[in-house]
Amino acid sequence: MKIKHFAFVILITLSISCAQQQIQQTNWLIEMKLTSAAFANNGAIPSEYTCDGNDLSPPLSISDVPSNAKSLALISDDPDAPVGTWDHWVVFNIPPTTKEIPKGTEPKGTAGKNSWGRTGYGGPCPPSGTHRYFFKLYALDTILNLQEGSAKKDIESAMQGHIIAQTQLVGLYKRK
């Protein structure tokens, strides 16, 4: 009788463990997405969104944010800049319910400082060649306790251990 009871407990434990693993795997199948109506991933960024045009921020669409996210962070940078990675746009504490960032607007949230030493969007302006511009979106399980104008390195440090999902959109730009 004790062996049957023990076997039953083992069977129930294994069943619960498998169910939990299946739930975790299902959560990983739903990936947060960041897209733009202005350019495809790894596609050319139109000049309207650069220093050669109106220097407007591109329209962005956000979907599949995890339900337990407390905030979002958006970082756009150029790792191909000759002086090292150049930060174009840094915004954190964006409400996780944000679905769209319309063209030419800043999302609700807290603006961080870009490499020009100011807040807000600064579009692509490569000195030569084709550069990659990474628009990175992070879902966080917290609201960051940082001031407006914080540097990207401080935001990335504060995000450590709080990222529950992330995605990116890459655009390319070469000046004519």
C-alpha positions in Angstrom: 0.0 0.0 0.0 2.8 2.4 0.9 4.6 1.7 -2.4 1.4 2.5 -4.4 1.0 5.7 -2.4 4.6 6.6 -3.0 4.3 5.9 -6.8 1.1 8.0 -6.9 2.9 11.0 -5.3 5.8 10.6 -7.7 3.4 10.5 -10.7 1.6 13.6 -9.5 4.9 15.5 -8.9 6.1 14.6 -12.4 2.8 15.6 -13.9 2.9 19.0 -12.2 6.6 19.5 -13.2 5.8 18.7 -16.9 2.8 21.0 -16.8 4.9 23.9 -15.4 7.6 23.2 -18.0 5.0 23.3 -20.8 3.6 26.6 -19.5 7.2 28.1 -19.5 7.8 26.8 -23.1 4.5 28.3 -24.2 5.5 31.7 -22.7 8.8 31.6 -24.7 6.8 31.1 -27.9 5.1 34.5 -27.5 7.9 36.9 -28.4 7.6 40.6 -28.0 7.7 42.5 -31.3 9.0 45.9 -32.5 8.2 46.9 -36.0 8.0 50.1 -38.1 5.8 51.0 -41.0 8.7 53.1 -42.3 11.2 50.3 -42.8 11.5 46.5 -42.6 13.9 44.8 -40.2 17.4 45.1 -41.8 15.9 47.4 -44.4 16.9 50.9 -45.4 15.7 53.8 -43.2 14.1 56.5 -45.3 16.0 59.8 -45.2 13.0 61.6 -43.6 14.1 60.0 -40.3 17.8 61.1 -40.6 19.9 64.2 -40.5 19.5 64.4 -44.3 15.8 64.8 -44.0 13.5 66.1 -41.2 15.2 64.1 -38.5 11.9 62.7 -37.3 11.6 59.6 -35.1 10.2 56.7 -37.2 6.8 55.3 -36.3 7.1 52.2 -34.2 4.6 49.4 -33.3 4.9 47.3 -30.2 3.1 44.0 -29.6 3.1 41.0 -27.4 4.5 42.7 -24.3 4.5 40.2 -21.4 1.5 40.8 -19.1 3.8 41.1 -16.0 5.8 44.0 -17.5 5.9 47.1 -15.3 7.7 49.3 -17.9 9.5 49.3 -21.2 12.8 50.8 -22.2 13.8 51.8 -25.8 17.4 52.3 -26.8 18.5 53.1 -30.4 22.1 53.1 -31.2 24.7 52.8 -34.0 27.5 50.3 -33.2 29.2 51.2 -36.5 30.1 54.8 -35.5 33.8 55.5 -35.8 34.0 56.8 -32.2 32.3 53.7 -30.8 28.6 53.0 -30.3 26.6 56.2 -30.8 23.3 56.5 -28.8 20.5 58.1 -30.9 17.5 57.6 -28.7 17.1 56.6 -25.0 13.7 56.4 -23.3 12.8 54.4 -20.2 9.8 53.9 -17.9 7.5 53.7 -21.0 4.1 52.4 -20.0 3.9 48.7 -20.9 0.5 49.3 -22.5 2.2 51.4 -25.2 1.3 49.9 -28.6 2.4 52.7 -31.0 5.0 55.5 -31.0 3.8 57.7 -33.9 6.2 59.3 -36.3 7.9 62.3 -35.0 6.9 61.8 -31.4 8.5 60.8 -28.1 6.9 58.0 -26.2 5.4 58.7 -22.8 8.1 57.8 -20.3 11.4 59.2 -19.1 14.0 60.5 -21.6 17.6 59.5 -21.3 20.5 61.3 -22.7 21.8 60.5 -26.2 25.4 60.8 -27.5 24.7 64.5 -28.5 24.3 65.2 -24.8 20.6 65.9 -25.0 17.3 64.0 -24.7 15.1 63.0 -27.5 15.5 61.4 -30.9 18.5 62.1 -33.1 18.4 60.4 -36.4 21.1 58.5 -38.4 23.9 60.7 -39.7 26.8 58.4 -40.6 30.0 60.1 -41.7 30.6 57.4 -44.3 29.5 54.0 -45.4 26.3 52.1 -44.4 25.6 51.9 -40.7 23.3 49.7 -38.7 20.8 51.3 -36.3 19.5 49.1 -33.6 16.1 49.9 -32.0 16.1 47.7 -28.9 13.0 47.3 -26.8 13.1 45.8 -23.3 10.2 44.7 -21.1 11.1 45.1 -17.4 9.6 43.8 -14.3 10.2 47.1 -12.5 10.1 50.9 -13.0 13.6 52.3 -13.0 14.4 54.8 -10.3 16.5 57.1 -12.5 16.3 60.7 -13.4 15.5 62.2 -16.8 18.7 62.7 -18.7 20.3 59.5 -17.4 23.0 58.0 -19.6 22.4 54.7 -21.5 25.1 52.9 -19.4 23.2 53.8 -16.2 19.9 52.6 -17.6 21.5 49.4 -18.8 23.0 48.8 -15.4 19.7 49.5 -13.7 17.9 47.1 -16.0 20.2 44.1 -15.1 18.1 41.4 -13.5 14.8 43.0 -14.5 14.6 42.2 -18.2 11.7 39.8 -18.9 11.6 40.1 -22.6 13.5 42.0 -25.3 13.4 42.5 -29.1 15.0 44.6 -31.7 14.5 46.2 -35.1 17.5 47.0 -37.2 17.5 49.7 -39.9 20.3 50.6 -42.3 21.4 54.0 -43.6 24.0 55.4 -45.9 24.2 59.0 -46.8 24.2 60.0 -50.5 
